[in-house]
Amino acid sequence: MRIVVLTGAGISAESGLRTFRAEDGLWEEHRLEDVATPEAYARDPALVHRFYNARRAAAAHAQPNAAHEALAALAERHDLTLVTQNVDDLHERGGARHVIHMHGQVNRALCAACGHRWDAPAEMDSATECPACGSAAARPDIVWFGEMPYHMDEIWAALERADLFAAIGTSGQVYPAAGFVQHARRSGAHCVELNLDRSAVSREFHEHLIGPATRIVPDWAAGL
Ligand code: APR
């Protein structure tokens, strides 16, 4: 069976990483316009670096949970395309071998001057130099609002041939990820949403499993 799974911040919540839109979410503490747009980086790169340095440290201290591990095990039994909106590396540390990070990765750096990518140091700031061109133009390799998500051709192709599409731990409020379910439905896939509560696109799904990811994801994956 060909499966496409899309994950969001909710799959890492029980690992202790904050989600975005809960009452204690990241967007309650920072306006996304101040830390997650190219304009924010141009206006105040130090604030943007501080925001992502904190998220990089939080991700480094977090451990993958049973939901991450269940998806890694699922990939050993089925043709699984694992797409995540998350920028942490908990899927990889949970055993997943091929993860499509459509919003980038907090552990990677990108040179705003020459486009070179490298493994980010624990802390970056405006003085961090690009190892390729030497410019002090390092930014987190994160897809900010207004920028094009990564690997979209691979993702659309996987959705078009999927037999099963599952969205796990995402509020369905950010496109293009929130539109994946419609694309999968049009391709004839069975669509299931696994989430703590209903998302903005719940009505698009054929099936809903409600609960914490560490409980519902292993049970769901084991049944496939
Ligand atoms: N188990 C399952 N689902 C959970 C859990 C949990 N333990 N905890 C929270 N959730 C659900 C919430 O109900 C919510 O629907 O996870 C979802 C998290 O939603 P958001 O905080 O909006 O995160 P996400 O959907 O990943 O955001 C998408 O928005 O800000 C941008 O680029 C950022 O990738 C992010 C994108």
Residues whose N, C-alpha, C, O or C-beta is under 5 A from the ligand:
A	BS01	APR	G8 A9 G10 A13 E14 T19 F20 R21 A22 Q85 N86 H103 G169 T170 S171 G172 V174 N195 L196 D197 G211 P212 A213
